[in-house]
C-alpha cells in the first residue's frame, strides 16, 4: 500500500447560509464517510484547517494574509489514506461530502523519504 494525501477544496460554508442544523448534518456526513474509510483500513490521518492563514510567495519571499475572503473556494482540510494506487485513492475521494456542493479533491501520492 502507498500513502496518498487528499486535499479538500470547497465552498465557504459560512457564506452559504446554512443553519446550524444543516452544518451539523453536513459534518455528520463527513464523520460517517471518514469512519467508513477507517473501517476499510485505509485511514492514516486527517484534520480540518482553519479558514485564515498566511501565504508566503516569491523569490524574495513576501508574506501576505490569505486565503482571501473573496476566494470562491477554500482549502478546508486533508486526509492521508492508504491505497494500492492513485486510481484507488481518487475513487475513494469521489465520495467526499463536499462534492455535492461542487467541491474538489486533489489526490497526491506521499513520497517516501
GROMACS elastic network, one bead per residue, 0.5 to 0.9 nm:
[ bonds ]
;  ai    aj funct       b0    kb
    1    82     6  0.58682   500
    1    83     6  0.54020   500
    1    85     6  0.77125   500
    2    81     6  0.82234   500
    2    82     6  0.54740   500
    2    83     6  0.55600   500
    2    84     6  0.58760   500
    2    85     6  0.69941   500
    2    86     6  0.87271   500
    2   109     6  0.73577   500
    2   110     6  0.76589   500
    2   111     6  0.87898   500
    3    44     6  0.81715   500
    3    80     6  0.65401   500
    3    81     6  0.55660   500
    3    83     6  0.64050   500
    3    84     6  0.84800   500
    3    85     6  0.89514   500
    3    89     6  0.88560   500
    3   108     6  0.86655   500
    3   109     6  0.60036   500
    3   110     6  0.54395   500
    3   111     6  0.79517   500
    3   112     6  0.89377   500
    4    79     6  0.81457   500
    4    80     6  0.55227   500
    4    81     6  0.53536   500
    4    82     6  0.62441   500
    4    83     6  0.70945   500
    4    85     6  0.87434   500
    4    86     6  0.75700   500
    4    89     6  0.67491   500
    4   107     6  0.66292   500
    4   108     6  0.54212   500
    4   110     6  0.52404   500
    4   111     6  0.87034   500
    5    46     6  0.88741   500
    5    78     6  0.67342   500
    5    79     6  0.56827   500
    5    81     6  0.64618   500
    5    82     6  0.89669   500
    5    89     6  0.86699   500
    5   106     6  0.78863   500
    5   107     6  0.58179   500
    5   108     6  0.52711   500
    5   109     6  0.62480   500
    5   110     6  0.64135   500
    6    46     6  0.89007   500
    6    77     6  0.84481   500
    6    78     6  0.54045   500
    6    79     6  0.51422   500
    6    80     6  0.62333   500
    6    81     6  0.76791   500
    6    89     6  0.81505   500
    6    90     6  0.84321   500
    6    93     6  0.71368   500
    6   105     6  0.60705   500
    6   106     6  0.56466   500
    6   108     6  0.66404   500
    6   109     6  0.89208   500
    7    75     6  0.71929   500
    7    76     6  0.79101   500
    7    77     6  0.61786   500
    7    79     6  0.68213   500
    7    80     6  0.88480   500
    7   104     6  0.81726   500
    7   105     6  0.54151   500
    7   106     6  0.50111   500
    7   107     6  0.65477   500
    7   108     6  0.82289   500
    8    74     6  0.82942   500
    8    75     6  0.56577   500
    8    76     6  0.56845   500
    8    77     6  0.55336   500
    8    78     6  0.59218   500
    8    79     6  0.84244   500
    8    96     6  0.85440   500
    8    98     6  0.81815   500
    8   103     6  0.73096   500
    8   104     6  0.59313   500
    8   106     6  0.66048   500
    8   107     6  0.89888   500
    9    73     6  0.60405   500
    9    74     6  0.53086   500
    9    76     6  0.57733   500
    9    77     6  0.76701   500
    9    98     6  0.82330   500
    9   103     6  0.57279   500
    9   104     6  0.50836   500
    9   105     6  0.62237   500
    9   106     6  0.80463   500
   10    13     6  0.82984   500
   10    72     6  0.80900   500
   10    74     6  0.56108   500
   10    75     6  0.66406   500
   10    76     6  0.69679   500
   10    98     6  0.63701   500
   10    99     6  0.79523   500
   10   101     6  0.73513   500
   10   102     6  0.67496   500
   10   104     6  0.60853   500
   10   105     6  0.85626   500
   11    14     6  0.86258   500
   11    15     6  0.80906   500
   11    16     6  0.78995   500
   11    72     6  0.62963   500
   11    74     6  0.62551   500
   11    75     6  0.88218   500
   11    76     6  0.88606   500
   11    98     6  0.81406   500
   11   101     6  0.71617   500
   11   102     6  0.75975   500
   11   103     6  0.67536   500
   12    15     6  0.56288   500
   12    16     6  0.69456   500
   12    51     6  0.86575   500
   12    71     6  0.86289   500
   12    72     6  0.71600   500
   12    73     6  0.61934   500
   12    74     6  0.62148   500
   12    76     6  0.86254   500
   13    16     6  0.50566   500
   13    17     6  0.73218   500
   13    18     6  0.69785   500
   13    23     6  0.80901   500
   14    17     6  0.64229   500
   14    18     6  0.70849   500
   15    18     6  0.78990   500
   18    21     6  0.77945   500
   18    22     6  0.55690   500
   18    23     6  0.60515   500
   19    22     6  0.51018   500
   19    23     6  0.62988   500
   19    24     6  0.86002   500
   20    23     6  0.51041   500
   20    24     6  0.61125   500
   20    25     6  0.86067   500
   21    24     6  0.50429   500
   21    25     6  0.61668   500
   21    26     6  0.86215   500
   22    25     6  0.50461   500
   22    26     6  0.61731   500
   22    27     6  0.86383   500
   23    26     6  0.50350   500
   23    27     6  0.61555   500
   23    28     6  0.85207   500
   24    27     6  0.51186   500
   24    28     6  0.61262   500
   24    29     6  0.87569   500
   25    29     6  0.64252   500
   25    30     6  0.88916   500
   26    29     6  0.51169   500
   26    30     6  0.65804   500
   26    31     6  0.88261   500
   26    97     6  0.74035   500
   26    98     6  0.85479   500
   27    30     6  0.50202   500
   27    31     6  0.62636   500
   27    32     6  0.86985   500
   27    97     6  0.86663   500
   28    32     6  0.61636   500
   28    33     6  0.85464   500
   29    32     6  0.51462   500
   29    33     6  0.60823   500
   29    34     6  0.85648   500
   29    96     6  0.87496   500
   29    97     6  0.62727   500
   30    33     6  0.51224   500
   30    34     6  0.60976   500
   30    35     6  0.84365   500
   30    96     6  0.73045   500
   30    97     6  0.59654   500
   30    98     6  0.85469   500
   31    34     6  0.52550   500
   31    35     6  0.60175   500
   31    36     6  0.86385   500
   32    36     6  0.62402   500
   32    37     6  0.87857   500
   33    36     6  0.51791   500
   33    37     6  0.65152   500
   33    38     6  0.88143   500
   33    95     6  0.75646   500
   33    96     6  0.70560   500
   33    97     6  0.75746   500
   34    37     6  0.50302   500
   34    38     6  0.62453   500
   34    39     6  0.86812   500
   34    43     6  0.76319   500
   34    79     6  0.89530   500
   34    96     6  0.87751   500
   35    39     6  0.61532   500
   35    40     6  0.87123   500
   35    43     6  0.85617   500
   36    39     6  0.50671   500
   36    40     6  0.63551   500
   36    41     6  0.87755   500
   36    42     6  0.89743   500
   36    43     6  0.89391   500
   37    40     6  0.52789   500
   37    41     6  0.64846   500
   37    42     6  0.54780   500
   37    43     6  0.55546   500
   37    81     6  0.82077   500
   37    92     6  0.81708   500
   38    41     6  0.51117   500
   38    42     6  0.58108   500
   38    44     6  0.80576   500
   39    42     6  0.76814   500
   39    43     6  0.81823   500
   40    43     6  0.78854   500
   41    44     6  0.84158   500
   41    81     6  0.87926   500
   41    82     6  0.77669   500
   42    80     6  0.86418   500
   42    81     6  0.52016   500
   42    83     6  0.64707   500
   43    46     6  0.82338   500
   43    79     6  0.77370   500
   43    80     6  0.66203   500
   43    82     6  0.63390   500
   44    79     6  0.75073   500
   44    80     6  0.53232   500
   44    81     6  0.50748   500
   44    82     6  0.67531   500
   45    78     6  0.83843   500
   45    79     6  0.56757   500
   45    80     6  0.50953   500
   45    81     6  0.70000   500
   46    77     6  0.74534   500
   46    78     6  0.53472   500
   46    80     6  0.58578   500
   46    81     6  0.85187   500
   47    76     6  0.88438   500
   47    77     6  0.56815   500
   47    78     6  0.57338   500
   47    79     6  0.65785   500
   48    75     6  0.89303   500
   48    76     6  0.57619   500
   48    78     6  0.64411   500
   48    79     6  0.87062   500
   49    52     6  0.85299   500
   49    75     6  0.73414   500
   49    76     6  0.52598   500
   49    78     6  0.78621   500
   50    53     6  0.76441   500
   50    75     6  0.89383   500
   50    76     6  0.72269   500
   50    77     6  0.82545   500
   51    66     6  0.87068   500
   51    67     6  0.73040   500
   51    74     6  0.72541   500
   51    75     6  0.77747   500
   51    76     6  0.71185   500
   52    65     6  0.78737   500
   52    66     6  0.61912   500
   52    67     6  0.61109   500
   52    68     6  0.80741   500
   52    69     6  0.88899   500
   53    64     6  0.88441   500
   53    65     6  0.62836   500
   53    66     6  0.52038   500
   53    67     6  0.61864   500
   53    68     6  0.89758   500
   54    63     6  0.65544   500
   54    64     6  0.56523   500
   54    67     6  0.69331   500
   55    62     6  0.79956   500
   55    63     6  0.56321   500
   55    64     6  0.52998   500
   55    65     6  0.61472   500
   55    66     6  0.56930   500
   55    67     6  0.73113   500
   56    61     6  0.59958   500
   56    62     6  0.55762   500
   56    64     6  0.66255   500
   56    65     6  0.89379   500
   57    60     6  0.77667   500
   57    61     6  0.50913   500
   57    62     6  0.54727   500
   57    63     6  0.66890   500
   57    64     6  0.83618   500
   58    62     6  0.63014   500
   59    62     6  0.85139   500
   65    68     6  0.71156   500
   66    69     6  0.78116   500
   67    70     6  0.86400   500
   67    71     6  0.71928   500
   67    74     6  0.71709   500
   67    75     6  0.85186   500
   68    71     6  0.54731   500
   68    74     6  0.87097   500
   69    72     6  0.81869   500
   70    73     6  0.88779   500
   71    74     6  0.69414   500
   73    76     6  0.88777   500
   73   103     6  0.81323   500
   75    78     6  0.84310   500
   80   110     6  0.84949   500
   81    89     6  0.75425   500
   82    85     6  0.88187   500
   82    89     6  0.76545   500
   83    86     6  0.73475   500
   83    87     6  0.86538   500
   83    88     6  0.59847   500
   83    89     6  0.55746   500
   83    92     6  0.88039   500
   84    87     6  0.83010   500
   84    88     6  0.64299   500
   84    89     6  0.77172   500
   85    88     6  0.52063   500
   85    89     6  0.63580   500
   85    90     6  0.86452   500
   85   109     6  0.86836   500
   86    89     6  0.50921   500
   86    90     6  0.61019   500
   86    91     6  0.85674   500
   86   107     6  0.75053   500
   86   108     6  0.75609   500
   86   109     6  0.69647   500
   87    90     6  0.50804   500
   87    91     6  0.61407   500
   87    92     6  0.86805   500
   88    91     6  0.50271   500
   88    92     6  0.62616   500
   88    93     6  0.87007   500
   89    92     6  0.51326   500
   89    93     6  0.63273   500
   89    94     6  0.89458   500
   89   107     6  0.70086   500
   89   108     6  0.86824   500
   89   109     6  0.88701   500
   90    93     6  0.50464   500
   90    94     6  0.64927   500
   90   105     6  0.83045   500
   90   106     6  0.84685   500
   90   107     6  0.61998   500
   91    94     6  0.53224   500
   91    95     6  0.77729   500
   92    95     6  0.62942   500
   92    96     6  0.79349   500
   93    96     6  0.55054   500
   93   105     6  0.66718   500
   93   106     6  0.87572   500
   93   107     6  0.78332   500
   94    97     6  0.86798   500
   94    99     6  0.72681   500
   94   105     6  0.80010   500
   95    98     6  0.85067   500
   95    99     6  0.71514   500
   96    99     6  0.57871   500
   96   100     6  0.83759   500
   96   103     6  0.84215   500
   96   104     6  0.88674   500
   96   105     6  0.81008   500
   97   100     6  0.63808   500
   97   101     6  0.81555   500
   97   103     6  0.83470   500
   98   101     6  0.53883   500
   98   102     6  0.67524   500
   98   104     6  0.76236   500
   99   102     6  0.50918   500
   99   104     6  0.65559   500
   99   105     6  0.83985   500
  100   103     6  0.69939   500
